[in-house]
Amino acid sequence: MIYQLYPYILNNNYFDKFHDECGIFGIYSPYKVDTFSLIQFGLFALQHRGQEACGFSVLRDGFIISHKSEGLVLDFFRKISNSECYHGNAVIGHTRYSTEGGQSKKNIQPFFGEDPYGKSIISIVHNGNLVNATNIRKNLESKGINFISEYSDSEVILRLIQKYLSESDNNLEKAIQKTTIDIKGAYSVIVLMDNKMAAFRDPNGIRPLCYGMLNEYTYIFSSETCGIDSVGGFYVRDLLPGEMIIVDQKKSIQFSLFTEKKNTKKRICSFEYIYFSRPDSLIENVNVYEIREKSGEKLYEQHPVEADVVIGVPDSGVPASIGYSKASGIPFKPILVKNKYIGRSFILPKQEMREKMVNLKLNPILDEIKGKRIVIIDDSIVRGTTSRRLVYILRKAGAKEIHFRSASPPIIGPCYLGVNTPSKKDLISYNHIDKKNIEKILNVDSLEFLSMNNLIDILGSIHHCFGCFTGNYPVQKN
């Protein structure tokens, strides 16, 4: 199984980064629009959240039509010749990076449900992970409900909604409310039916979901605001934890909390700000780029050092390095050059060759390194393999001193709430509590991590999930 992952290593630093598993996007209008182009733009804007597969379901003349496949968004859409067949009044889409269910085509979203005559009557896209999906699936299967996927918690949500729709005269609001009583974990979901669309978010708001408008009657739902921006819409706000929004053909919109407010505790994933989200997005109306730049400023205040140049690991480490430069007065220079044309076709089973791929993706400007004292900043250190290789490249180029800074605290735990993470035994900070040991492994003159107190100060509150840094999660795994 692990061999199948190698094609994705180069583009994603697979073995040394966390991966959010997907992005979701939806548009609903009472009138026919170019849903084919709009979903293409929206999913392309969210490509960073999932690069393994994508798909969409469009509502056209009362019929739900789905199309999905492996591959990147633009490659996927380029193969569709009959684009006008996908023009309708509503559409939902999904970009995938697998966590639960593996990479089988059967697990690509959207998932859809059919009536006894084979007509699609409902389709959903989901971002997150349920912690009790296995038990729910077994229970539903024992009642004769069939599943298509090998294993997908997203399909569990769909089958539950279908079940409760049949028990409540097709009342989508009631069906979702009953579904959320059963499921436990992280979920942001968009549901498409033949006459309405619904979006809802778990009571902790762990995974992001916002909504906006394309015009006075066309609604947009997106994992990030960059998706709304991509189609020329305007951002209204994020869905609240435990909130459901339903829009329909009558140009009406309905807001409701499916759980009591006292049971909602906002705990959005802090890694959305550190790494997952695009820097031009707003998450909970907070500018992601500003958070990353402030983390660099805090790093210098927390751990000042004398140096000649500050560099960031492209792309996610660059804003923090700019912040570090501003606070310290040490010049920032884009010394690490990123190859923008790296594909995903390399299959390299040997560790030695995988490590050499860092040279292919990132290459330094030698004259700017030789004899210099360097501060290098990355968004995080997970396994340490990429960091170690980068340090080797800089040493080889003649760096006099190398001071490594992580714009997040030490990662000591995996995530099971919608992020693909290594196990504890593969996390360098879990295995080496003493920071000096990590310094030796990376071969750096000093190593510092952003403190938890400073991360909380930058984010402005404690109302976030810090599970990978503390081992305390808002939802306990079954």
JOSUL-V12525 format. One record per helix or strand of 2 or more residues. SS is the DSSP state (H for helix, E for strand). FROM is the first residue (numbers start at 1). TO is the last residue. If there is no record, write none. Layout:
[[SS & FROM & TO] [SS & FROM & TO]]
//
This chain:
[[H & 2 & 12] [H & 14 & 16] [E & 19 & 20] [E & 22 & 33] [H & 35 & 45] [H & 47 & 49] [E & 53 & 60] [E & 63 & 70] [H & 73 & 78] [H & 83 & 86] [E & 88 & 96] [H & 105 & 107] [E & 111 & 114] [E & 120 & 130] [H & 133 & 142] [H & 153 & 167] [H & 172 & 182] [E & 185 & 193] [E & 196 & 201] [E & 210 & 215] [E & 218 & 222] [H & 225 & 230] [E & 234 & 238] [E & 243 & 248] [E & 253 & 257] [H & 261 & 263] [E & 268 & 269] [H & 271 & 276] [E & 282 & 283] [E & 286 & 287] [H & 288 & 302] [E & 309 & 312] [H & 318 & 328] [E & 336 & 338] [H & 351 & 361] [E & 362 & 364] [H & 366 & 368] [E & 373 & 378] [H & 385 & 396] [E & 401 & 406] [E & 419 & 420] [H & 424 & 426] [H & 428 & 431] [H & 435 & 442] [E & 446 & 449] [H & 452 & 459] [E & 464 & 465] [H & 467 & 470]]
//
